[in-house]
Amino acid sequence: MSAALFKIGIACPVYCTCSGEVPALAAILRRGIDGINDLCHSLAIEAVYPPPRSGVPSRGRSLPHSPNRPSAAFRRLALALSTALLCAGLPQLAAANPKMVVDVASGRVIAHQEAFRKWYPASLTKLMTIYVTFEALKAGKVTLETPVVMSRKAVDQPPSKMFVKPGATLTIDAALKILVVKSANDVAMGLAETVGGGSADQFVAMMNDAAQRLGMTSSHFINPHGLPGKGQYTTARDLAVLALTLRRNFPQYASYFALEGITTGAKDYPNYNMLIGRFNGADGMKTGFICASGFNQVSSATRNGRTVVSVVLGSDSLAGRAEESAALLQAALTEDPGKGVPLSSLAPYGPDRDEVVDISADICNPKAAKVRSEGRDEQGRMMIHSPYIAEREAPPAFSMAEIVSPPEPAKPAADAGTAPGRPAKAGDVRSGASVPVPIPRPTAL
């Protein structure tokens, strides 16, 4: 096998020449830290095990905490391999899924990969729905207590949904919570109609206007929830722009993205975001999935006053998107915030900038479904192998998101004890009053 030169780096240009039997790079990435250590052994490099956070157990096998701690360069090598391994001449490059991580304060891109590939946003669309709603709140057009009345069009949206009836009501506050945690398409449509002055089409126009104002030059929306259709697309770069703007412009609403779960009073819904409550500092933001996009996630985390956001598109599973997001966030939070290029000056590059990528055939097939099912334990829980994602130490806290059902139509009062169609008999009692029917006196013989 001929030698292959590849670059490993998150603002750290490390070059390695590989020859001999080195594991396939795609398999390395899928196996995370274990794969990295296999590669390190192949290169005769000391295995790199990042130590777990103090007092927080890692999921899966325990990690050794060696007194001979690897150098900073080797730690960056491990992080870089798990997030942005680029190898010249290998076919994996063309099929790489888009990802990016950015420092919120500086706006600098710490790592990126295929950031300009057009992709289906799936439910990450709801981040723009939320942004437009935040703008309406700021302008005083609505309040958090403004009622959202669910129309027939809203309740007819495909799942994921809350399965409410037409006429059900909830506040904008409750709708925002449901969008972040449950990602309900029916509530997204109801919220759009409310903020859009009764018109979902008007709301979608507001979404596209906001995208243009924010400089999301490769994004377009056709609905407020993210179900696929011609004209619905975005990029990792544009989603990073949106995430940064949400965090910078609306800090007063940041708590919505950090919710561990919601309850309607009748049912509890934990957040689909597997980093909340499990990754040190995780405080957002949104997940999404359709077959055409794969498993998407926009995440944020804050440590020591520093916030970073990551974008992962096209992962192959729930666990995969969580692990990729955790690796990006960890890499960014342990990197110099001054490194990288400004997001605003990142020049477009790479393939698939004209056509939207559709990975349905890779994601929604029996083989892929079987692989995902094998990624669960005997209790059906998703198995996570990232050293940065810990087991929950307590059940999630559920925030109230009340939905008021529409009133039941009044039913005509029926006579108590009287079968339908049977005439009243002497001694019957009517439901309208507790007065017995008079019994006629017998006539004289």
ABEGO torsion letter per residue (X at the ends): XBBBBBBBEBGBBBBBBBBEBBBBAAAAAAAEAAAAAAAAAAAGBBBBBBBBBBGBBBBEBBBBBBABBBBAAAAAAAAAAAABBBBBGBAAAAABBBBBBBBAAAGBBABBBGAABBBBAEAAAAAAAAAAAAAAAAAGABBAABBBBBBAAAAABBOBBAGBBBGBBBBAAAAAAAAAAAGBAAAAAAAAAAAAGGBAAAAAAAAAAAAAAAGBAABBBABAAGBBBBGBBBBAAAAAAAAAAAAAABAAAAAAAABAEBBAGABBBBBABAABGABBGBAOABBBBBAAAEBBBBBBBBBGGBBBBBBBBGBABAAAAAAAAAAAAAAAAABBAABEBBAAABBBBEBGAABBBBAAAAABBAAAAAAAAAABBAAGBBBBABAABBBBABBBBBBBBBBBBBBBBBBBBBBBGBBBGBBBBBGBBBAABBBBBBBBBBBBX
